[in-house]
């Protein structure tokens, strides 16, 4: 309770000039969004030259974020969108606990939202959504893991992570209230993706290209897939020629960065999303033949461009078909995860215990395991593997067949919601449903050979879920 009335009046006046709690769409966000891009731009440039996070700069960014979020929750929402992209590299690990920048932004957003509600005397209400049941089961699974885990601390941390992402989902459902939020989400991906592509091209220019961690902040460029989908789709949905030209140019630049990132899975998922969008859009607008022709021409152009790329780039992508040790590593990882799952089929090894189980198994069985797949030697690169690199398999490993079932239901529900959104959107709002359904489909393909929710990307998937669920609620109410 604030003892000084003038403080309450001052804060209330500031807040009333920005936005009412729970209705952030009524505020002009140009200033806070510009501040966000400026501050984060300086932060990224500094970190690109110095991976060690300067404490003073980190504190400055933290203060700027809190001030902006307190002034306008939409600023915090967009900060969270951007934090999703830089979190793979911006984190602190202490005592086995990983704190990512997206977690910090979420805490600031949640705390400032609670303070605003208290000052504005707004009542909190949890919106009922179609994801409630599956999220409840997800929380219960974590509690069940606590009853049989061999590493209580790790399981407790895993349950806290699940609680965090579930709270994040409901918070975002309350803050998102307009299709413009989805468009800002896409533009942030496109802008950051262009910066990422430029960085990767510069790496090639100065002769430092060759590894997988070539993006900004030494990331793998996984953001480029969604950025390409967004830019490619907005090329068709832009209302003027300049917008179409800008989005088409962005698509080409993003594609170049993606090719040079050497991400084979990223390449497959991106091609899948672009083809799916072309089919859905072309079928809806009776332009399927022209889009297929355009796709073939772009494919031929891509093949021609590969002749001008370094040999290691072509070799990397040829291994998708021809195989090789780089691709077959994943087969070994899956084999190990399935072997551990067979020993713990019902409840798994316990939430948060998958890393230790994988590391112990790989270390002990490495020589005999790799020989099953024709690899020449027990590669030491596998000794550091602590993840199944498959979303459903990760759930099965840590929470057994029940956890795998809950994960499949979650993603099936997400896809169903995206399809319902697609059917609800027409005319000028068609882009929302079409792009979202393609993004979810791409995420499902990505999840076949990558971890998401239990591997530090839970807020990302909950952001996507919140966008889709809230967009559907908005269009159903119209």
N, C-alpha and C positions, 0 to 999 in steps of 0.2 A: 504493500500500500504506500502511495506517495504522500508524504506529509505536507508538501508545499503545493497549494492549489495553483500557484502561478506556473509551476512546472507542467502540471497536467494541462492547463489551458494552452500553454505554448506548444506542447507536443500535439495536442488535439488540433490546433490551428494549422500546424505544419502538415499533419496527416490529412486534414480535410481539404487542403489545397492540392494534394496529390491524388488520392484515390480512396474510396471507401473500402473497408475490409470486405473481402469476398467478392468485390466487383471490380477487378483491376483493369478491365478492358476499356473503361471510360477515360483513361488517362493517356495523354500523349507521351509515348515512350521514346521519342527521338533523342532527347538529351541523355537519358540513362543508357540507351543502347549505344550512342556515340561514345559515352564515357567508358562503357564496357569494352568496346572494340579498341579504344585508345589505350586503356590500362593493360588489357590482356595482350595487345600488340607489343607494347614495350616489354612486358613480361616474357613473351615468347622469344623476342629478339635477344634479350639478355640470356635466357636459358639456352638458346641455340649455340651461343658462344661459350657458355659456362654452365654445364649440366648441374653443378652444385647450386642448390637454391640459395641465393643470398638472403639472409635473415631479414635485413632491413627492407628489401624489396618485397619479400613475402608478407611482412607486416603491413606495408603500405597497401598492397593489393587486398589484404584481408580487411583493413579499415575502409578502403574504397568500396569493397563489395558490401560490407555491412551497412555503410551509410546509404548506398544506393538501394539495397534491399529494403531497409527500413523506410526509405522515402517512397518506394513503389515496389510492391511484391512482384510485379511483372518483370522488373529489372532482375530480381533474384531468379525468376523462372528462366529468363534468357541466359543468365549466368550459368545456370544448371545445364542448359543445352550445350553451351560451349565447354563446360567442365567435363562433359561426357567424352569429348574428343581429346583432351589433354591428360586425362586421368591415367591412361596406361603407363605414362612416364613420370607424372608428377605425384609422388606419394612418399610417405615416410614409413619406414618399417622399423619398429622397435619392439623387442621382446616377442617376435613372431606375429605381432599385430600390424596389419597394413592399413594405414590411413591415407586415403586418396583425396585429391583436391575436390572431387565431386562429393565426397562425404562431408568435407568442410563446408562447401556451398550449401548442401542440404541442411546441415545443422543451422547455419546462419539464416537460411530461408525459413525453416520451421520455427526457430526462436523469434525472429522478427514478426512472423505471422501471428504467433501467440501473443506477443506484446501488443501488436496493433489491435487484435481482437479484444484484449483486455481494456485498452484505452478507449476504443470506439464502442465498448459494451455490446459487441456482436456475439450472438449465440453460435456456438459451434454445432454444426450438423454434418454427420457423415452421410454422403449421398449413397443410396443403394445402387449397386452396379451388378452387371452380369458376371463379374469376376469374383464376387464375394465368397462363394462356396469353395472354389478351388484355392483361393488365398487362405481361407480358414484351414483347409486340409494341409496346406504348406506349413503353416504355423504349428499345427498339431504334430506333424511329422518331426519337426525339430525338437519338440518336447519329448516325443517318444524316444528319440535318439539319446536324450540325456539319461534315460533309464538303463541303457545297455552299453554305453560308450566305454572305451578303454582310456580315452583321453578327454576327461570331463571339461577341461579348460578350452580345448579346441572346439568341442561340440557347443559349448556355451557361446563362444565367439561366433560360431556359425549361425546359431539361433538368433543372436543379436543382429547379425547381418540380415537375416530374413525379416525380422521385425522392422528393421530400418527401411527395407525396400517396400514392405507392405504399407508402412506409414507414408512413405514417399508417394506411392500410387494414389492414396486417398487425398493427400495434400495437393498433388498436381491436378487431380480431377476437380478439386475446388477452385484452383487458380486458373486453369485453362477454361476460357469461356467464349472463344471466337475462332473461326477458321484462320484468322490472321496469325494466331499463335503457331499453327501448323506451318504456315508459310515462313514465319521467322525461323522456326526449327530447320526448315529446308535451306533457307538462305545462309544460316550460320554454317551448315555442313558444306555448302558450295564455296563460301568464302574461305573457310579454313582449308578445304580441299585444294583450292587454287594455290594457297600459300604452301601447302604440303607438296603439291606437284612442282611448283617452282623450286622448292628446296631440293627435291629429288633430281630435277634436271640440272641444277647447279652442281650436285654431287657427281653427276656423270661428266659435266664439263671440266671439273677439276680432277677427275680421275679417281674419285673415292667410292664410286658405285661398285657393288659386288656382293654386299650382304643384304640381309632382310630388314635390318633396322636402319633404314635410310631416310625415313620421314622426319618431320619436325620433332624435336625432343627425342630423337632416336626411336621413333615408333615404326611400325611395319606398314603404315599407310592403309589400314583397314577401313578408315573413314571414306576412302575414295570411291568405294562401291556405291554407297548410298548417295554420295555427292553426284556421281555420274547419273544415277537414276533420276535424281531431282532435276538436274540441269537438262537432261535429255527430255524429260516429261514437260518441264516448263517451257521448253522450246516450242512445243505444240500448243500449250495453253496460254502463252503470252498474247496479249491483245494487240500489240503493235509490232512493226517490223524490227525496230531497234531492240526491243526485248527479245524477240526471236533470235536476232543476230548475236546478241550478248550471250544468251543461254547456249546457242549452238557452238560459239567459240569456247565457252567455258567447258562444254562437254568434250571437245577435242583436247583441250589442255589437260583436263582431268584424266582423260583416257591415256594420254602420253605418260603422265605421272604414274598411273596404275600399272601400265606395262613395265615401266622401269623399276617398280617396287618389287618385282619378282614374286608377287603373291599368286600362286597357282590357284588356291581355293578362292581367293578374291576375284581372280579373272573369271572362274567358272560361275560364281554367284552373280557377278555383274552382268555377264552375258545373259544369264538366265533371266534376271530382272528386266533387262532392256528388251529381250525378246517377248517376255510376258506382257510388258507394257505395250509394246507394238501390236501384239495380238489383241489385247483388250481394247485399246484405243481404236485400232483399225476396224475391229468388228463393230464397235459402237458408232463409228463415223463412216462406215462403208469405204474405208481407205486401206483395207488390208493388203491388197495387191501392191499399192504404191509403197507402203511401209516395208513389205517384204523385199521389194526391189531396192529400196534405200538401204535396208540392212545388208543385202548381198553386196552392194557396191561398197559399203563401209567395211565389210569383211575382206573384200578383195584389196581395198586400200590398206587395211591393217596388215595383210600378208605381204604386200609390197614394202610397207614400212619396216617389217622385220628384217629385211635384207640390209638395212642401214644401221641396225642395232648391233652392239657387241655380241660376239659368239656366245658368251655365257648367258645372255638373256634368252636367246633362241633355245639353247640347250635346256635351260630351266623349264621352259614351257613345253618342250617336246617330251620331257620326262613324265608329263601327265598321262601320255599314252604309252610311251616306251617303258615306263617304270624306272627303277633305279633306287639306290640306297636312300636318297632324300625322300622319295615318296613312300617307300616301304617302311620307314621308321614308324609311320602312323599305324601300319598294320601290326607291328610289334606291340605298340602301346595298347591298341585295342585288345590284342590277345591277352596281354597281362591283366587289363581291367576285367575282362570277361572271366579269366581264371580266378581272380579274387572274388568276383561276384558269385561264382559257383560255390565258393566256400561260405558265403554269407548271403543267401538268396532272398531271405524274407525282409530283414531290416538293414542289410548292408553292414559296413564296418563302422557306421556312425557318422553323423554330420560333422564335417571338418576333419575327419580322419583319413580321407582318401589320399592326401598327399603322402603321409607317412606309410600307408599300406602300399602304394605304388612304388615308392622309393625303396622300401625293403624288398619287395618282390623282384623288381628289376635288378637290384644289386646282386641278389642271390641266384636268379635264374637267367641272367643275361646271355651267357654263351649259348646255352641250349635253345633259348627262345629265338634269338636272331637267326640261328641256323635253320629254323623251320621255314624262314622266308627267303632263304638263299643268300643272305648277306654274308660277306666274306669274313667279317671279324666282329667280335663283341664291341661295338662302337661306344666309346666313352661318352659320346654326346647323350646317349640314352640314360646314363647314370643320374643326370640331373632332372629327368622327367618325373613330374609329380602330378600329372593330370591326364585323364583319359583322352582328351581332345575330342570329345563327343558329348553333347549336352545330355541326351537321354542316358548314355552309358555312365556319365558322371553321377547322375541321380541314382542309378541302379547300384553303382559302386558304394555310395555313401548311405543311401536309404533303402536299398533293396528293391525288390520288384514293386513294392507299394509306392516308393518314391518315384520310380520310373513311370508308373501309371499316372501319378499326380502330375508329373512333368508333361506327359503326353496330353493329358486332359487340359492343362493350362494352355499349351500351344495350340491345341485344336480349338479351344474356346477363343483364343486370340484371333485365329484365322477366321472363325465363324463371325466374330464381331466385325472384322475388316470387310468380309463379304457383305454383311448387312449394311455397313456404312456405304460401300460401293453402290448398293441397290437404292440407297436413300438419296444419293447425290446426283443432281441433274443440272443442266445448264451451266451457269457461271461457277457453280460449286462442284462440278464433276471432278475436277482435278484432285480434290481431297480424297475421295473414295478410291479413285483409280490408282493414285500413287501409293496410298497406304496399303492397299491389298497387295500390290507388287512388292512393297518393302517387307511386309510380313512373310510373304512367300519366299523372298530371298533370305530372310532371317532363318526360316525353317531349313532351307538348303544349307546355309552356313552352319547351323547347329549340328548337322550330321557329322562334321569333322572338326568342330570347335566347341569349347566350353563358353557358357554365357553367364547364367544366373549365379552359379556357385563359384565362379572364377573372377569375381570382382566387377562384373558387368550387370549386376542385378538392377541397378538404378537405370541403366540404359533400357533394359527390356521393360521395366515398369513405366518409364517415360513414354515409350512407344505404346504400351497398353493404355495408359491414361489418355494420350492423344486420341486414340481410336475410340475408346469408350465414351469420352466426353463429346467428341465430334458426333458420334451416333446419337447421343442424348440431345444435343443441340438441334440436329436435323429432324429428329422425331418430334420435337416440340414445335417445329414450325408448321 
